[in-house]
Each structure stands twice: as structure tokens, then as C-alpha cells.
Amino acid sequence: MATRDKNIWILIVFILSGLVVGGLLGRLASSVPWLWWLSYEQEFGLNNPLVLDLSILKLTFGLVFNINVASIIGMILAIFIYKKI
């Protein structure tokens, strides 16, 4: 099946699933001595939320990404599986 025929939403679901499962496996791997490298992670984003106070409405914006090596591997595997289906 050609890539054009596939739905982009299915790819997004596959990628998000790969990130979540990989992140979970990375957290579990942190307790195994020879798999410590899978739990190496980097956090980036807005650590302190941005607050917009309009007197009658108060909006708070915040976004933090926490990505580890296992989640990147999970994302790559998800894309590979998507291409094979």
C-alpha cells in the first residue's frame, strides 16, 4: 500500500503510542544496571507557566517535553511498523 493512501491520523497515533510505550520502558529500564542508557532523558519547554491575566479571565500556558532514549527508539519503531502495514 502506498504512503499516499494511508491516513495521517493513524501515523500520529502510532508515533504517540511509540513515544508513550518507549517512555514507560525507559523509566522501567532505569532500575536495570546494563540498561541505564535507555533512561537518559532531556526535559525542555516552559518550566514556569506563562500566565495571562485579563481581569475577568485568567489563562495559564505551560508545555514541557520529557524525552528519553527509549521513547525515541519507540517512535522510530512505530514509524517502521506504520510503513510495513
C-alpha positions as CSV (number, residue, x, y, z in Angstrom):
1,M,0.0,0.0,0.0
2,A,1.4,3.4,-0.9
3,T,2.0,6.0,1.7
4,R,-0.4,8.4,-0.1
5,D,-3.3,6.1,0.6
6,K,-2.6,5.9,4.4
7,N,-4.3,8.2,6.8
8,I,-2.1,10.8,8.6
9,W,-4.0,10.4,11.8
10,I,-3.0,6.7,12.0
11,L,0.6,7.8,11.7
12,I,0.2,10.3,14.5
13,V,-1.4,7.7,16.7
14,F,1.4,5.3,16.0
15,I,4.1,7.9,16.8
16,L,2.4,9.0,20.1
17,S,1.9,5.3,21.1
18,G,5.6,4.7,20.4
19,L,6.6,7.7,22.5
20,V,4.4,6.7,25.4
21,V,5.4,3.0,25.4
22,G,9.1,3.9,24.9
23,G,9.0,6.4,27.7
24,L,7.4,3.8,30.0
25,L,10.1,1.2,29.1
26,G,12.8,3.8,29.6
27,R,11.5,4.5,33.1
28,L,11.4,0.8,33.9
29,A,14.9,0.3,32.4
30,S,16.4,2.8,34.9
31,S,16.5,0.2,37.6
32,V,18.4,-2.3,35.4
33,P,22.1,-1.7,35.6
34,W,23.0,-2.6,32.0
35,L,20.0,-0.7,30.5
36,W,20.6,2.6,32.3
37,W,21.3,4.4,29.0
38,L,17.7,3.9,27.9
39,S,16.5,6.1,30.7
40,Y,18.8,9.1,29.8
41,E,16.3,11.9,29.3
42,Q,16.2,15.6,28.4
43,E,13.4,17.9,29.5
44,F,12.6,21.1,27.6
45,G,9.8,23.6,27.4
46,L,8.1,26.1,29.7
47,N,9.0,25.1,33.2
48,N,7.3,28.2,34.7
49,P,3.9,28.5,33.2
50,L,3.0,31.7,31.3
51,V,0.0,33.5,32.9
52,L,-2.2,35.9,31.1
53,D,-4.5,37.8,33.5
54,L,-7.3,39.7,31.7
55,S,-9.1,40.7,34.9
56,I,-12.2,38.6,34.2
57,L,-10.3,35.7,32.6
58,K,-7.0,34.2,33.7
59,L,-5.2,31.9,31.2
60,T,-2.2,29.7,32.1
61,F,0.0,28.2,29.4
62,G,2.6,25.6,30.0
63,L,4.2,22.8,27.9
64,V,7.1,20.5,28.9
65,F,8.5,17.7,26.8
66,N,10.4,14.9,28.6
67,I,12.0,12.6,26.1
68,N,14.3,9.7,26.8
69,V,16.3,7.4,24.6
70,A,13.8,4.6,24.8
71,S,11.0,6.9,23.6
72,I,13.0,7.9,20.6
73,I,13.6,4.2,19.8
74,G,9.8,3.6,20.3
75,M,9.0,6.4,17.9
76,I,11.3,5.1,15.2
77,L,9.9,1.6,15.6
78,A,6.3,3.0,15.4
79,I,7.2,4.7,12.1
80,F,8.8,1.5,10.8
81,I,5.7,-0.5,11.7
82,Y,3.5,2.1,10.1
83,K,5.4,1.8,6.8
84,K,5.1,-2.0,6.9
85,I,1.4,-2.1,7.4
